[in-house]
Each structure stands twice: as structure tokens, then as C-alpha cells.
């Protein structure tokens, strides 16, 4: 019974890879901390349903499917998964001696953007080549922010010779602290055509949820097969664009005092919004920072409802589009959203 696996003893890593279906070995700096993962591994069963058989007499293995999500606390340092979904994360700019600012934006294509995921257990590892297809950053007042990565996988391997319990000994985690806390956030909003966002534009939601979901699809083309013993099964090729990406921002407010959002919703007034988290100091005058800028946010629903005869609670949902021109205060933005992160990592997350 000594090899019983528990959640307090497993560890994880995520490392960018370069060939779909071929694992990359994780090492120093590739460790990640998860709060959970829901990778599901199914293999289709192809029944032999020939006529003249009152009962099935056999079945063969068919297509393999791996999909699910990786859940974690959002951190200022752990950004590989988010960058893979976005597709663009160039080399950061130096903001100080050991401080760097990264800019992450959604690229038109994420071809070639995938990673090897490893879960180290007591006596073995689980390994999967994953294509992140979406992320959700969410949290509420008084809590730490969470990050969910939606992923599609090539396979789930339990006997890898690339990432083993021995090789995993070299894996380290860049930063085990410095989470994004809701209390460290400031949310601002005004009309897209107005002046740059300022202190007079601060709003006070008590829950934030920002999600970006790509429409990706992989096919069983016969190119990728895996043989175990005498059984050969198909794997999907790399998922690629199959439709438009969807951007959603949900803000919940603990109270309601006017009809402004409802009025703007009906008039389809374009908004600009930023959400800024400011963390601990890195060096004099420079703190960790994580910001989301949305230059053209459109309300898609506004709800005001009773909360057990107490305060009226308000919820607003937005979508986002590419702006016709960058709004004031968001110079150079040409995508539905832009994330800027200040931390101590001196290299691109996609290098």
C-alpha cells in the first residue's frame, strides 16, 4: 500500500514542445502548480456487429481522445499555458535591472503552439502532448484568482521513457508564491470613444471572469498512430482553427444603483475596460503587475435580480472585438484584448 498516490504528493510540469505527438523532457523552470486537472482519456470501442451473432463476440480499439482542463491559481510568473492559447508573446522589454514586461496578444493562428504536460506520481508519470485551446481567469472578492486552461491531447502515456520519475527530479518551479489576488485588482471602464481610463472610471465588481476560447479542431487522418503490443490506434492531428474565437467578460456587482449599463446595452455603446492586478515589489519602484486591456467591449446581457429581499445584484456580460482604431490610453492595440505582465522572467514564454 506504500505507493498509494495522493494529491498532496503529486507534482506537475509543462514544457513547450516542437513536434506534435513527440514529448519534450521537462527540467529546471518547467514546474507548475495545479489545484486540479480533469484530463479524460477514452478509446473508442469498435464492436463486431456482424449478422448472425445474437451477442457481441468481440470489439477492437478505435480512435483515442484526450481532453479536459488544467486548474491552477493564477500567478504573475506561470504564463506558458496562457501564452500558448494566445499565440503571441515576444521577448519582454526590460523595465529595470531584474524586471521585465511581457505583452501577450491573440495571434490569428496558433499552429505549432503546444506543450508536453507531465504529472509525476509516486512510482510512475503521466505524460500528454497538449494543445491549449482556451483559458478562463476568474475570481471573487476575498479570494485568489484562478486560471483554467482548456486542453486537447494527443495521448495519455503512463510508461514514457522521456519523462520518468527519475528525470522529473530536475524539474523546478519558477515561483511558488506571488498569486493574483482579487484584492489587488482595479477595474476601470468608460466609453471607447472617451478619454483615457483614469481614477474616475473605477468600478467595483465583486466577481471577475474573463475567458478566451478558440475554435480548434483536430482530425483523425491516419497520419498519427500508436501501437501498444498488437493494438494500433489512431490519434488526432494537431488541432487548428475551425471557426472564430470567442471572448467573454463577466462582471458581477454586489449592488445596483442606476440603469446605466442597461441603457448602454440597448444602445450598443462600445466600452473600453482594463483590469489591473498589482503584486509585490520586485525592485525599487517596480512591482509585479498583470493587466488585461479590452479596447472594444460590447454588452451582450445585463441582469439585475433580487437577493433574498436584500440588495439588488447586478451582472453584466461583454464580448470583445478588434477595435477600428486604438482608443485613447491603449496605444497600439489591434486585437480584442491585450495582456501585459511584469515579472522577473527575462525570456519570451514561447521561445
DRENDO-1510 file (C-alpha; in Angstrom, 1 decimal, always signed):
<recs>
REC; n; res; u; v; w
REC; 1; UNK; +0.0; +0.0; +0.0 .
REC; 2; UNK; +3.0; +2.3; +0.1 .
REC; 3; UNK; +2.6; +3.5; -3.5 .
REC; 4; UNK; -0.9; +5.0; -3.0 .
REC; 5; UNK; -1.0; +8.3; -4.8 .
REC; 6; UNK; -2.4; +11.3; -3.1 .
REC; 7; UNK; -3.0; +14.9; -4.3 .
REC; 8; UNK; -0.5; +16.2; -1.7 .
REC; 9; UNK; +2.3; +14.2; -3.2 .
REC; 10; UNK; +1.9; +14.6; -7.0 .
REC; 11; UNK; +3.8; +17.3; -9.0 .
REC; 12; UNK; +3.4; +18.8; -12.4 .
REC; 13; UNK; +5.3; +20.3; -15.3 .
REC; 14; UNK; +4.5; +21.9; -18.6 .
REC; 15; UNK; +7.2; +22.5; -21.3 .
REC; 16; UNK; +6.8; +23.9; -24.8 .
REC; 17; UNK; +7.4; +21.2; -27.5 .
REC; 18; UNK; +8.1; +21.4; -31.2 .
REC; 19; UNK; +6.7; +18.2; -32.8 .
REC; 20; UNK; +3.1; +17.3; -32.4 .
REC; 21; UNK; +2.9; +13.9; -30.7 .
REC; 22; UNK; +6.5; +13.8; -29.6 .
REC; 23; UNK; +7.2; +14.5; -25.9 .
REC; 24; UNK; +9.8; +17.0; -24.7 .
REC; 25; UNK; +11.6; +16.4; -21.4 .
REC; 26; UNK; +10.8; +18.8; -18.6 .
REC; 27; UNK; +13.6; +20.3; -16.5 .
REC; 28; UNK; +14.5; +23.3; -14.5 .
REC; 29; UNK; +11.9; +26.1; -14.6 .
REC; 30; UNK; +9.2; +23.9; -16.2 .
REC; 31; UNK; +7.4; +23.0; -13.0 .
REC; 32; UNK; +3.8; +24.3; -12.5 .
REC; 33; UNK; +1.4; +24.1; -9.5 .
REC; 34; UNK; -2.1; +22.9; -10.2 .
REC; 35; UNK; -5.2; +22.8; -8.0 .
REC; 36; UNK; -6.6; +20.0; -10.1 .
REC; 37; UNK; -6.7; +18.5; -13.6 .
REC; 38; UNK; -9.6; +16.8; -15.4 .
REC; 39; UNK; -7.8; +15.1; -18.3 .
REC; 40; UNK; -10.1; +12.4; -19.7 .
REC; 41; UNK; -8.7; +9.6; -21.8 .
REC; 42; UNK; -11.1; +7.5; -23.8 .
REC; 43; UNK; -10.5; +4.9; -26.6 .
REC; 44; UNK; -13.4; +4.1; -28.9 .
REC; 45; UNK; -14.6; +0.5; -28.8 .
REC; 46; UNK; -15.4; -0.8; -32.3 .
REC; 47; UNK; -17.9; -3.6; -31.8 .
REC; 48; UNK; -18.1; -6.5; -34.3 .
REC; 49; UNK; -21.8; -6.4; -35.1 .
REC; 50; UNK; -21.9; -8.9; -37.9 .
REC; 51; UNK; -25.2; -10.5; -38.7 .
REC; 52; UNK; -25.9; -13.9; -37.2 .
REC; 53; UNK; -24.5; -13.1; -33.8 .
REC; 54; UNK; -27.1; -12.9; -31.0 .
REC; 55; UNK; -24.5; -11.4; -28.8 .
REC; 56; UNK; -21.3; -9.4; -29.5 .
REC; 57; UNK; -18.3; -11.7; -29.7 .
REC; 58; UNK; -15.6; -9.1; -29.8 .
REC; 59; UNK; -14.5; -5.5; -30.2 .
REC; 60; UNK; -11.4; -3.7; -31.3 .
REC; 61; UNK; -9.9; -0.4; -30.1 .
REC; 62; UNK; -10.6; +2.7; -32.2 .
REC; 63; UNK; -9.8; +6.4; -32.0 .
REC; 64; UNK; -8.1; +7.8; -28.9 .
REC; 65; UNK; -9.4; +11.0; -27.4 .
REC; 66; UNK; -7.8; +13.1; -24.7 .
REC; 67; UNK; -9.3; +16.4; -23.4 .
REC; 68; UNK; -10.0; +18.3; -20.2 .
REC; 69; UNK; -8.7; +21.2; -18.2 .
REC; 70; UNK; -5.8; +22.2; -16.0 .
REC; 71; UNK; -6.8; +24.3; -13.0 .
REC; 72; UNK; -4.4; +26.5; -11.0 .
REC; 73; UNK; -4.1; +29.6; -9.0 .
REC; 74; UNK; -3.2; +32.5; -11.4 .
REC; 75; UNK; +0.3; +33.7; -10.8 .
REC; 76; UNK; +2.4; +36.5; -12.1 .
REC; 77; UNK; +5.1; +34.0; -13.3 .
REC; 78; UNK; +3.3; +31.0; -14.6 .
REC; 79; UNK; +2.2; +32.1; -18.1 .
REC; 80; UNK; +3.2; +29.4; -20.6 .
REC; 81; UNK; -0.3; +27.9; -20.9 .
REC; 82; UNK; -1.9; +31.3; -21.4 .
REC; 83; UNK; +0.8; +32.3; -24.0 .
REC; 84; UNK; +0.2; +29.1; -26.0 .
REC; 85; UNK; -3.5; +29.9; -26.2 .
REC; 86; UNK; -2.8; +33.5; -27.3 .
REC; 87; UNK; -0.1; +32.6; -29.8 .
REC; 88; UNK; +1.9; +35.8; -29.5 .
REC; 89; UNK; +4.4; +36.6; -26.7 .
REC; 90; UNK; +7.5; +38.2; -28.0 .
REC; 91; UNK; +10.7; +38.9; -26.0 .
REC; 92; UNK; +9.9; +41.1; -23.0 .
REC; 93; UNK; +11.1; +44.6; -22.5 .
REC; 94; UNK; +13.4; +45.4; -19.6 .
REC; 95; UNK; +11.7; +47.6; -17.1 .
REC; 96; UNK; +14.5; +47.6; -14.5 .
REC; 97; UNK; +17.6; +45.6; -13.5 .
REC; 98; UNK; +15.7; +42.3; -12.9 .
REC; 99; UNK; +12.2; +43.4; -14.0 .
REC; 100; UNK; +10.7; +42.6; -17.4 .
REC; 101; UNK; +7.3; +43.4; -19.0 .
REC; 102; UNK; +5.7; +40.8; -21.3 .
REC; 103; UNK; +3.0; +41.6; -23.8 .
REC; 104; UNK; +0.6; +38.7; -24.7 .
REC; 105; UNK; -1.9; +39.0; -27.5 .
REC; 106; UNK; -4.1; +36.7; -29.6 .
REC; 107; UNK; -2.5; +35.7; -32.9 .
REC; 108; UNK; -4.5; +34.8; -35.9 .
REC; 109; UNK; -3.0; +31.3; -35.9 .
REC; 110; UNK; -1.7; +29.0; -33.1 .
REC; 111; UNK; -0.3; +26.4; -35.4 .
REC; 112; UNK; +2.7; +24.8; -33.7 .
REC; 113; UNK; +1.7; +26.0; -30.2 .
REC; 114; UNK; +1.5; +23.0; -27.9 .
REC; 115; UNK; +3.3; +21.6; -24.9 .
REC; 116; UNK; +4.2; +18.4; -23.1 .
REC; 117; UNK; +2.3; +18.0; -19.8 .
REC; 118; UNK; +3.7; +15.7; -17.0 .
REC; 119; UNK; +2.1; +14.6; -13.8 .
REC; 120; UNK; +4.6; +12.9; -11.6 .
REC; 121; UNK; +3.2; +10.3; -9.2 .
REC; 122; UNK; +5.0; +8.1; -6.7 .
REC; 123; UNK; +6.0; +5.2; -9.0 .
REC; 124; UNK; +5.2; +6.5; -12.5 .
REC; 125; UNK; +4.4; +9.5; -14.6 .
REC; 126; UNK; +1.5; +10.5; -16.8 .
REC; 127; UNK; +2.6; +12.4; -19.9 .
REC; 128; UNK; +0.5; +14.0; -22.6 .
REC; 129; UNK; +1.1; +16.2; -25.6 .
REC; 130; UNK; -1.5; +19.0; -25.1 .
REC; 131; UNK; -2.9; +21.8; -27.3 .
REC; 132; UNK; -4.4; +24.6; -25.1 .
REC; 133; UNK; -7.4; +26.0; -26.8 .
REC; 134; UNK; -8.8; +28.4; -24.3 .
REC; 135; UNK; -8.4; +30.0; -20.9 .
REC; 136; UNK; -10.6; +31.4; -18.2 .
REC; 137; UNK; -9.3; +33.8; -15.5 .
REC; 138; UNK; -11.7; +34.1; -12.7 .
REC; 139; UNK; -12.1; +35.0; -9.0 .
REC; 140; UNK; -14.2; +36.9; -6.5 .
REC; 141; UNK; -13.7; +39.3; -3.6 .
REC; 142; UNK; -11.7; +38.0; -0.8 .
REC; 143; UNK; -10.1; +35.2; -2.8 .
REC; 144; UNK; -7.1; +34.4; -5.0 .
REC; 145; UNK; -7.7; +34.4; -8.8 .
REC; 146; UNK; -7.8; +31.1; -10.6 .
REC; 147; UNK; -6.8; +30.1; -14.1 .
REC; 148; UNK; -8.4; +27.3; -16.1 .
REC; 149; UNK; -6.8; +26.0; -19.3 .
REC; 150; UNK; -9.0; +24.0; -21.7 .
REC; 151; UNK; -6.8; +21.4; -23.5 .
REC; 152; UNK; -7.0; +18.7; -26.2 .
REC; 153; UNK; -4.4; +16.0; -26.1 .
REC; 154; UNK; -2.6; +13.6; -28.4 .
REC; 155; UNK; -2.3; +10.7; -25.9 .
REC; 156; UNK; -2.0; +9.9; -22.2 .
REC; 157; UNK; +1.1; +7.9; -21.6 .
REC; 158; UNK; +1.9; +6.1; -18.4 .
REC; 159; UNK; +5.1; +4.4; -19.4 .
REC; 160; UNK; +7.1; +7.2; -21.0 .
REC; 161; UNK; +10.8; +6.9; -21.5 .
REC; 162; UNK; +11.1; +10.7; -22.0 .
REC; 163; UNK; +9.7; +12.0; -18.7 .
REC; 164; UNK; +10.2; +9.5; -15.9 .
REC; 165; UNK; +10.2; +9.7; -12.1 .
REC; 166; UNK; +14.0; +10.0; -12.4 .
REC; 167; UNK; +14.1; +12.8; -15.0 .
REC; 168; UNK; +11.4; +14.7; -13.0 .
REC; 169; UNK; +13.9; +15.2; -10.2 .
REC; 170; UNK; +15.4; +18.0; -12.2 .
REC; 171; UNK; +12.1; +19.9; -12.5 .
REC; 172; UNK; +11.9; +23.2; -10.6 .
REC; 173; UNK; +9.1; +25.7; -10.2 .
REC; 174; UNK; +10.0; +29.3; -11.1 .
REC; 175; UNK; +7.8; +30.9; -8.4 .
REC; 176; UNK; +5.7; +29.2; -5.7 .
REC; 177; UNK; +4.3; +32.5; -4.4 .
REC; 178; UNK; +3.0; +35.7; -5.9 .
REC; 179; UNK; -0.6; +34.8; -6.8 .
REC; 180; UNK; -3.0; +37.2; -8.3 .
REC; 181; UNK; -5.4; +38.3; -5.5 .
REC; 182; UNK; -8.7; +39.8; -6.2 .
REC; 183; UNK; -8.0; +42.5; -3.5 .
REC; 184; UNK; -5.0; +43.6; -5.6 .
REC; 185; UNK; -7.2; +44.4; -8.6 .
REC; 186; UNK; -8.6; +47.7; -10.0 .
REC; 187; UNK; -11.3; +47.6; -12.7 .
REC; 188; UNK; -11.9; +50.7; -14.9 .
REC; 189; UNK; -14.5; +51.3; -17.6 .
REC; 190; UNK; -15.7; +54.1; -19.8 .
REC; 191; UNK; -16.9; +54.6; -23.4 .
REC; 192; UNK; -14.5; +53.5; -26.0 .
REC; 193; UNK; -14.6; +57.0; -27.6 .
REC; 194; UNK; -13.8; +58.8; -24.4 .
REC; 195; UNK; -10.7; +59.9; -22.7 .
REC; 196; UNK; -8.1; +57.5; -21.4 .
REC; 197; UNK; -9.1; +55.5; -18.4 .
REC; 198; UNK; -8.5; +57.3; -15.1 .
REC; 199; UNK; -9.3; +57.2; -11.4 .
REC; 200; UNK; -12.8; +58.5; -12.1 .
REC; 201; UNK; -13.6; +55.4; -14.2 .
REC; 202; UNK; -13.1; +52.8; -11.4 .
REC; 203; UNK; -15.9; +50.3; -11.0 .
REC; 204; UNK; -16.4; +47.8; -8.2 .
REC; 205; UNK; -17.4; +44.3; -9.3 .
REC; 206; UNK; -17.1; +41.5; -6.7 .
REC; 207; UNK; -16.5; +38.8; -9.2 .
REC; 208; UNK; -14.5; +38.8; -12.4 .
REC; 209; UNK; -14.4; +36.2; -15.1 .
REC; 210; UNK; -12.5; +36.7; -18.4 .
REC; 211; UNK; -12.4; +33.9; -20.9 .
REC; 212; UNK; -11.0; +33.4; -24.4 .
REC; 213; UNK; -11.9; +30.3; -26.3 .
REC; 214; UNK; -10.5; +29.3; -29.7 .
REC; 215; UNK; -12.5; +27.1; -32.1 .
REC; 216; UNK; -9.9; +24.4; -32.7 .
REC; 217; UNK; -10.4; +21.0; -34.3 .
REC; 218; UNK; -8.1; +18.0; -34.8 .
REC; 219; UNK; -8.9; +15.2; -37.2 .
REC; 220; UNK; -8.1; +11.5; -37.4 .
REC; 221; UNK; -6.2; +11.5; -40.7 .
REC; 222; UNK; -4.4; +8.2; -40.3 .
REC; 223; UNK; -1.0; +10.0; -40.1 .
REC; 224; UNK; -0.7; +9.6; -36.3 .
REC; 225; UNK; -1.0; +6.0; -34.9 .
REC; 226; UNK; +0.4; +4.4; -31.8 .
REC; 227; UNK; +1.0; +0.7; -31.3 .
REC; 228; UNK; +0.8; -1.0; -27.9 .
REC; 229; UNK; +1.5; -4.7; -28.1 .
REC; 230; UNK; -0.5; -5.8; -31.1 .
REC; 231; UNK; -3.0; -3.0; -30.9 .
REC; 232; UNK; -2.7; +0.1; -33.1 .
REC; 233; UNK; -5.0; +3.0; -32.6 .
REC; 234; UNK; -5.4; +6.5; -34.3 .
REC; 235; UNK; -4.6; +9.8; -32.7 .
REC; 236; UNK; -5.8; +13.3; -33.9 .
REC; 237; UNK; -3.5; +15.6; -35.8 .
REC; 238; UNK; -2.7; +19.0; -34.4 .
REC; 239; UNK; -5.9; +20.9; -33.8 .
REC; 240; UNK; -6.2; +24.1; -36.0 .
REC; 241; UNK; -8.6; +26.9; -36.5 .
REC; 242; UNK; -12.2; +25.7; -37.3 .
REC; 243; UNK; -14.0; +29.0; -36.5 .
REC; 244; UNK; -13.9; +32.3; -34.8 .
REC; 245; UNK; -12.6; +32.7; -31.3 .
REC; 246; UNK; -14.9; +33.8; -28.5 .
REC; 247; UNK; -14.1; +36.5; -25.9 .
REC; 248; UNK; -16.3; +36.8; -22.8 .
REC; 249; UNK; -16.0; +39.1; -19.8 .
REC; 250; UNK; -18.5; +38.7; -16.9 .
REC; 251; UNK; -18.6; +41.2; -14.1 .
REC; 252; UNK; -20.9; +40.7; -11.1 .
REC; 253; UNK; -21.7; +43.6; -8.9 .
REC; 254; UNK; -22.9; +43.3; -5.2 .
REC; 255; UNK; -25.4; +46.1; -5.6 .
REC; 256; UNK; -27.2; +48.2; -8.2 .
REC; 257; UNK; -27.7; +52.0; -8.1 .
REC; 258; UNK; -28.5; +53.1; -11.7 .
REC; 259; UNK; -29.6; +51.9; -15.1 .
REC; 260; UNK; -26.5; +53.0; -17.0 .
REC; 261; UNK; -25.4; +49.5; -18.1 .
REC; 262; UNK; -28.9; +48.6; -19.2 .
REC; 263; UNK; -29.2; +51.8; -21.2 .
REC; 264; UNK; -25.8; +51.3; -22.8 .
REC; 265; UNK; -26.6; +47.7; -23.5 .
REC; 266; UNK; -29.7; +48.7; -25.5 .
REC; 267; UNK; -27.8; +51.4; -27.4 .
REC; 268; UNK; -24.9; +49.0; -28.1 .
REC; 269; UNK; -22.4; +51.5; -26.7 .
REC; 270; UNK; -18.8; +50.4; -27.1 .
REC; 271; UNK; -16.8; +50.4; -23.9 .
REC; 272; UNK; -13.1; +50.1; -23.1 .
REC; 273; UNK; -12.1; +48.3; -20.0 .
REC; 274; UNK; -8.9; +47.4; -18.2 .
REC; 275; UNK; -8.4; +45.1; -15.2 .
REC; 276; UNK; -5.1; +45.6; -13.4 .
REC; 277; UNK; -3.6; +43.5; -10.6 .
REC; 278; UNK; -0.6; +44.9; -8.7 .
REC; 279; UNK; +1.5; +42.5; -6.7 .
REC; 280; UNK; +4.6; +42.6; -4.6 .
REC; 281; UNK; +7.7; +44.7; -5.3 .
REC; 282; UNK; +10.4; +43.3; -7.4 .
REC; 283; UNK; +12.9; +46.1; -7.1 .
REC; 284; UNK; +12.7; +49.7; -6.0 .
REC; 285; UNK; +9.7; +51.4; -7.8 .
REC; 286; UNK; +8.7; +48.3; -9.7 .
REC; 287; UNK; +6.0; +45.8; -8.7 .
REC; 288; UNK; +4.7; +42.7; -10.3 .
REC; 289; UNK; +1.7; +43.6; -12.5 .
REC; 290; UNK; -0.9; +41.8; -14.6 .
REC; 291; UNK; -3.2; +43.8; -16.7 .
REC; 292; UNK; -6.0; +43.0; -19.2 .
REC; 293; UNK; -7.0; +45.7; -21.7 .
REC; 294; UNK; -10.2; +45.4; -23.8 .
REC; 295; UNK; -10.5; +48.2; -26.3 .
REC; 296; UNK; -13.9; +47.4; -27.8 .
REC; 297; UNK; -16.2; +45.7; -25.3 .
REC; 298; UNK; -19.9; +45.3; -26.1 .
REC; 299; UNK; -22.5; +44.3; -23.6 .
REC; 300; UNK; -24.4; +41.1; -24.5 .
REC; 301; UNK; -26.5; +40.8; -21.4 .
REC; 302; UNK; -27.4; +42.8; -18.3 .
REC; 303; UNK; -29.2; +41.2; -15.4 .
REC; 304; UNK; -30.4; +42.8; -12.1 .
REC; 305; UNK; -32.1; +40.5; -9.7 .
REC; 306; UNK; -33.3; +40.3; -6.1 .
REC; 307; UNK; -31.0; +38.7; -3.5 .
REC; 308; UNK; -33.3; +37.4; -0.7 .
REC; 309; UNK; -35.0; +40.8; -0.4 .
REC; 310; UNK; -31.7; +42.4; +0.3 .
REC; 311; UNK; -29.6; +44.4; -2.2 .
REC; 312; UNK; -30.3; +44.1; -5.9 .
REC; 313; UNK; -27.4; +42.3; -7.5 .
REC; 314; UNK; -26.2; +43.2; -11.0 .
REC; 315; UNK; -24.4; +41.0; -13.6 .
REC; 316; UNK; -23.0; +42.2; -16.9 .
REC; 317; UNK; -21.6; +40.1; -19.7 .
REC; 318; UNK; -19.5; +41.5; -22.6 .
REC; 319; UNK; -17.9; +40.3; -25.7 .
REC; 320; UNK; -14.9; +41.9; -27.4 .
REC; 321; UNK; -13.9; +42.7; -31.0 .
REC; 322; UNK; -10.9; +44.2; -32.8 .
REC; 323; UNK; -11.1; +48.0; -32.5 .
REC; 324; UNK; -11.4; +50.1; -35.6 .
REC; 325; UNK; -8.6; +52.2; -34.1 .
REC; 326; UNK; -6.8; +52.1; -30.7 .
REC; 327; UNK; -8.8; +54.0; -28.1 .
REC; 328; UNK; -7.2; +56.7; -26.0 .
REC; 329; UNK; -4.9; +55.3; -23.4 .
REC; 330; UNK; -4.5; +51.9; -25.2 .
REC; 331; UNK; -1.8; +52.8; -27.8 .
REC; 332; UNK; -1.0; +50.3; -30.5 .
REC; 333; UNK; -3.7; +47.8; -29.5 .
REC; 334; UNK; -5.0; +45.9; -32.6 .
REC; 335; UNK; -6.5; +42.8; -31.0 .
REC; 336; UNK; -9.7; +42.1; -29.0 .
REC; 337; UNK; -7.6; +42.0; -25.8 .
REC; 338; UNK; -4.0; +42.6; -24.7 .
REC; 339; UNK; -2.4; +41.2; -21.5 .
REC; 340; UNK; +0.7; +42.8; -20.1 .
REC; 341; UNK; +2.6; +41.1; -17.3 .
REC; 342; UNK; +5.6; +42.5; -15.2 .
REC; 343; UNK; +7.7; +39.9; -13.5 .
REC; 344; UNK; +11.3; +38.6; -13.3 .
REC; 345; UNK; +11.3; +36.3; -16.4 .
REC; 346; UNK; +13.7; +37.7; -18.9 .
REC; 347; UNK; +12.7; +35.4; -21.9 .
REC; 348; UNK; +9.6; +35.0; -24.0 .
REC; 349; UNK; +7.3; +32.3; -22.9 .
REC; 350; UNK; +7.1; +31.0; -26.4 .
REC; 351; UNK; +10.9; +31.0; -27.1 .
</recs>
